[in-house]
Structures are given as C-alpha cells and as structure tokens.
C-alpha cells in the first residue's frame, strides 16, 4: 500500500497542481475582464471553473479511497438541498470535514458555489487558496475587532448571488480533540454551563453576525452533525491519498431562518442550545453507532468526478508529452535537474495540502486556575470569535 501511495501521490499532485494553475489563470482573467462588467456573469463562470478543480478531491474521496459518507436526513430536506441558499452549521470532528461538505455539495449540485469562513492565511495557499479567494470565501484574522466589519461586508455581498450557495461555519473554532474537550469541560464547569461530552462550546459572535446579515435572503440553516462510527478509523487527508477508506456519518436537520429568535442574544442562545442538543444526539450515536432518529438516504456516487479527472489526466499527459518532445527537456542533465526540482515543488505542495487539513496542529487552549478549576483563557474572551470552516487545515 505504501508503494501504491507513493506511486499515486506524485502523479496526483502534478495533476492537481497543473490543472489548478490553469483554473487559477482563467479565474484571474475573468476576474479582471468580466467581473467589472457583470458580477453575476463572473460568478456563474467562476462557479463552473471552481468545480472543475475541487471535484478532483471529490474523486479522491469517491473513487480512490472509497470513503463512505452515510447521510441521515428526511426526504423533504434532501429534496431542497442544492436548490436554496443555506447556512451549514456543523461540529468539527475530523481533518476532512470540509471535504465531506464538498462531497455533499457536489451531490446536491452546488459544489462550485460552496463558500466558507476561513482563516486569512488560507487564501495564500497555492492553487486551492487562490481558487477560494476567487470564489468569494470569507477570510478572517480571528480577531473580532478586525473581523467584524470584514465578515459583515462579505456576507452582505452574497445577497445577490445568482445560484444557490452553501455557507459553512464551524462555530467550535477548532477540531474536536480530547485535550480541547477537557478545556471546554473545565470552562463549562466554572461557568455553570452544561458540560459537553462530544462537542466543544460554540463561539457565537460569528454565527450571530451570519444570521443578522443573511436573514433577509438565506431561508434555511442545515444543522449538520458529523460522527465517526466506532468501527471506522479516523479519516485524514493522508489516509485518503493512501487509498485507505473510512466511514463518516452525517445527520442533517433543516431549520427555517424565520423561526430563529429576533435578538442577537436570542440567536446566540439558540446556537448554544443547538450544540447541547447535538451533544445528546452524539451520545445516542455513540451507543447505537447510527443516527436512528433520521432516515438513511442513498446519495449514490456520481461519475462526474471520474469523467473530469480522466479528462484532465488525458489533457495534461498529452500536453506534457508535446512539451517534452518540443523542448527535449529530458535529453540533458540540466533538463533532468529542472524536472526533478519541479517534482520536488509538487511534493512540497502536496505536503502543504495535507498539513492544511490537519487541525491537530492548532494552538491548544491555554488554561489558568480559577476557583479550583482550569479555565481556558481563550473561551471567555473569544467565546464569540468567528471561526473558520476548517481550522485545519482546512481546512
């Protein structure tokens, strides 16, 4: 398996890197030439371009690793997914939660218009970060004083978005780990709050801002609960690239935006109550290894990603062969050295992409003694700090 992973990872990196640069180039051209004339036309074109790139990672999930994503929801919710604007509110359970969201968006027909709130540094990532910037992802510095106006203006720009979009928020602010859970439990105990067992305490300011600035044009919130069955290994980007499968359970409950409280305080409490309920739902999942309160839906495995990746591979192989024939690059030691350096750059790029998905490397919450309890300093001060879709990173 290790040899297969190495033999596969480098060609995949070359494919994703080169196709991504092509997509980025076209995104930049249309951003400069089309967007000043018609923002909606640019968004429609960019939606198709972004999907051509991001669907390559969907292919890794579906056709290389064979990751099994089991969706539990009601048929009414399933029927409107991808047909309406929606705020996707999820717990952050694994390194690839953002990618699971992309897979569900692709199944629903809105992969190219999936948007997320992410940390500012993400937009500088080669290929994928640049593509996200062109696709109007919201990038924050994780300082509410700086981010409040940025988030507000970014959300309001979505008001005239021409196609249904999903806006993803991970309000816990970081991926769930045992150490972060302990810090959250200690803080909750010190504040007289419900003690979490399977989730972290949500940071609500970003969610409140999202609701207040999108309430007029965004009809629904998809309360998404992600769980990993006990029999399945924890999914990671590295495991996917190695072709190692896992299972992810996703429960989706649709809430109407009009049913949320009118006040900011009420919206914040609604979010906190939602995560208390989510915690209980995950308790039940831990016991039963399924979401028994919702119906399992078969979303299939569309062949579109297979067709796109095969087409990209044929196009790039043909182009590379023609280039090598024209340049005779491999006929000299200098050309071989240049080729080796290029492959090294691609290897570094793939390493960055894997690191991008690993939220485990985020800074752990600091704790200090208060009333004989260890209280994380980050929670009282940042309790409402907006979070990104993938502290992973991935994000």
N, C-alpha and C positions, 0 to 999 in steps of 0.2 A: 504493500500500500504506500510506503514511503517513497519508493522509486516512482510509482504511478503519480504520486502527488507532485514530486519534483518535475517529472516529465510533462505534467499538465499545467502546473502553476506558471511556469515561464511563458509558454505559448499563450495562456490566458491573459497574462499580464501584458504581453505585446499586443494582443488583440484589443483589450480594453483600453490600453494607453493610446494606441494609434487611432482607434475608432473614436475615442474620447476627444483627442486633439482635433480630429476632423469635425466632430459635432461642435466643439467649442469655437472653432473657426467660423462655422456657419452661424452659430448663435451670436457671435460678435458682429458679423456682417449685418445680420438682420436687426440687431440691436441699434446699430449706427444708422442704417439706411431706412428701415421700416418703422421702428418704434416712434420716431419723431413725427411721422406722418399719421400712423394709425396704431395706437397701443393694442387694440383688440386683435388686429391682424397679426401683429408681432407675437402676441400671446398665443394665438392659435397655431402659428408656425412653430414657435418655441416648444409648445406642448408636444408636438409630434417629434421634434428633434430630441428633446429630453428623454422621451420614452424609448427612442432608438438606442440610447446609451444605457439607461437604467435597466432596461429589460434584459441586458446581458447578465446582471446579477440575479435577476429573477430566474434566468436559465440555469445558473449555478445551483440555486435552490431546488428547482423543479427537476432538472434533467441530469445534473452531475451528482449532487449529494443526495437527491431524493428526499429532502426534508419534508416531513408530513405535517401540514398545518390543518388541524381539525377545527372547524368553525362551528360554534354553537350560538344560534340566534333564532328568532322567529321568522316565519316566511314573509311577513309584512316588512320587516326591516331589511331582509335580503332583497326584496323587490325594489326598494328605493335606493339601495347602496349604489353610488356612482351616478345617480340621477338628480342629486341635490347637493348643495353646499353643506358641509358638515364639519364640526369641530370634534376631533378624535381625542378623547381623554383616556390615557392608558397608564397602567402601572408599568414600571421599568424592570423587567425580570431578567433579561439576557442581553448579551452583547449585540444580538442581531434583531432586537425588537423593531428597530427602524426598517430593517429589510423585510421582516414579516409584514409590516404595514405596507411596504411597496408591493409585495406579492398580493395582498388583499386588494390594494388599489388597482393593480393590473387585472385581477379577476373581475373587478367592478367597472373597468373601462376608464379609469381616471388616473392612471399612473403618471402621465405627463403633467397633470395638474395637482399632484400631491405636493403640499407645502408643509414646512415645519419651522419651529422656532429653535434656533441652534446658537451655540457659542460663536463669537465673532471670528475666532481663528479658523473655523471650519471652511470659510469661504476662500482661504488661501491654498487649500489643498489642491494639487494639480488635478485637472480633469473633473473629478466629481464635485469638488468645492466650487470650481468656476461654473460648472453647469448649474449648480444650485443657486448661485448668485444670479445668473441669467434668468432663472426660473422663479425669482422673487421670494426665495426663502428669507426668513427674518433672522438677522444675525445680531446677537446681543452680547454685551460685555460682562454680564452677570453682576452689574451694579445698578440697582434700581434708579438711583439718581440720574444715571446716564441713559438708562434703557427705557424709562417710562415714555418719553416722547418718541423714541425710535419705534417702540412697539405700537404705540397709538397710530402714528402715521403709516406704518407698514400695514396694519390691519385695515385702516380706512381705505388704502389703495386697492384692497381686494373687493371693494363694494361693486365695482363694475366688471369683475372678472367674467369673461364671456362663456366659460364652460364650468360645469360642476367641479368643485375642488374640495379636497380634504385638508384641513389644517390640523397638524398633530402637535399635541402638548404632552410632555412627561412632567407632570407637576411635582413629582417627588424630587426632581432636580438632579438625580444621580441613580445609578443602577443599584438594585437591592443586593446587599451583601450582609453577612451575619454581623460584621463589625458595625455597619451603618444602622442595622436594625437595633443593636444593643444601645447605640447612642440615642436613637429615636425613642426607645422604650424608657431610657433613663430621663430624657427630657419630658416625655408624656407623664411619667410618674411625678416629677417635680411640679408639673403644672396642673395636675388633677385631670388630665385628659385620658380618653380610652387608650389602653396600652396596645399598640399594634403588634401583630404576630407574623404577618405575611407581607406587609407593605410598610413604606416609610410615611412620615407625616407630610401631607402635601403643602407646598408653598403656594399660596393662593393669589398673590398680587397679580401675577401674570395671567392667571385664569380669569380673575375679575376684570382685568383690562380687556382680555379677549372677548368676554361676554358683552361688556358695555359697548365695545366698538364694533361688534358684528351682529348684535341682536336684531338690528333692523333688516338684515339681508341674509342671515345664516339661520335656517329654520330648525336645525337639529344638532344634538350632541350625541356622539356614539360613545357610550360608556364601555370601554374595552378592557377586559380583564385577561391577562396573559398568564398561563401556568405551564409548567413543565411536568409531565407525568413522572411518577417515581421510577418507572422502569426505563426512562429515557435519559441518556447523558445530556448534560447542559450544552446547548448549541452555541457554537462560536464561529466567527468568520474563518478561522484557521481550520476547524473541522470541516466546514463546507468546502473549502478549497482542496482538502484532502479527500473529498468524496465520502465523508462519513455522515451518515444520516442521524437525525434526531426526530423527536415528535414535539410539537408545540400545540397546546390547546388555547383557543381564543374564544372568549364569550363576549358577545356584543349586545348591548341593550340600548335602544334608541330612546332619547328623551327630547321632547319638544322644547325649543328655546323659550317659547312664550310661557311655559309653565315654571320657569325659574323665578326666584324672588326678584323684586324690582330694585332693591337697595344693594349696594356693594357689600355691606356686611352680611346681608342675606345670601348673596351669591357665594361669598367666601365660606359661610357655614354650610351651604349646600354641598360644596366641594369636599369639605371635611367629613360631612356625614356620608357622602358617597364612598369615601375611602374606608370609613368604618364598616359600611355595608360590604364593600369589596373584600375587606379583611375576613369577614364572616363567610363570604362566598368561597374564598380560597381555603378556609378551614374545611368547608364541606368538600371541596375538590380534593384536598389532601387525604380526606377519609375515603372518598369514593373513586378517586382518580379520573373523574369526569365532571362536567358541568351538567348535572342531571336535571336542572330546572329549565334548560333550554334544549331545543331540538338540534341534533347534529345535521348540518347541511353539507351537501356534496357540491363543492365548487369546481371540481374537475381539475384538470391540468392542461390548460390551453397550449396548443402547439405554436402559438405566435412567437414566443421567445426562442424556440428551436429554429424556426424559419429565419428570424432576424439574425441570430448568432451564426447560423450556417451561411447566410448571405454575406455578413461581414467577413467571415473567415475566407470565403472564396474570393471576395473582392480584394482583401488585403494580401492574400497569398499571391494572387495574380499581379497586383501592383508591386509587391516586393520582388518577385521573380523578374519582372520587367526592369525594375530599378537596378537589381544586381547585374542583369545582363547588359544594361546600358553603361553602368559605372564600373563594372569589373572590380567591385569593392573587395571581393574575397581573393583576388589574384595577387595581392601583395601583403606583406606583413603589416604595413601601415593600415590597410583596409581591414585586416583581421582585428587589429588593435581597436580601431574605431568601432567595429561591430561588437567586440567584447565590452567596450565601455558602454555602448548603447544598451546591451543586455543587462549590464550592471545597473544602469539608471532605471530600467524597468523593474529589476529585482528590488531596488530601494523603494520604488513607487508602490509595489505590492506590499512591502513591509509596512509602509506608511498607511496603506489602506487597511491592513489588518489591525495596526495599532489604533487607527481611527475608530475602530469598532469596539475597542476594549476599555470600557468604563471602569474596569477594576483598577486602573491606574489613576483614577481621580483622587484628589486630595481627601483623606479621611476627615470626618468631622472631629474638631477639637473638643475636648471636654474639660470641665473645671468643676471642683467640688462646690455644690450649693445645697444647703440643707441636707447634708449627708448623702447627696446623690450626685452622680457625674452627669452634668448637663452640657450638651453640645452647644458651644457658643454660636455656631452657625444658625441654629434654628430660631432662637429668639429674635435675632437681628435680621435674618434673611428669610423669615418664615413666609414672606410673600414674594420672594425674589422669583422672577420668571425663570423658567427652566427650558432646557433645550430638548429636542427630540432625541437625542442620543447623546447623552453625556459621554458617550463612547468616544465611542469614537471619541459616532455615531456613536452617533452617531456615535 
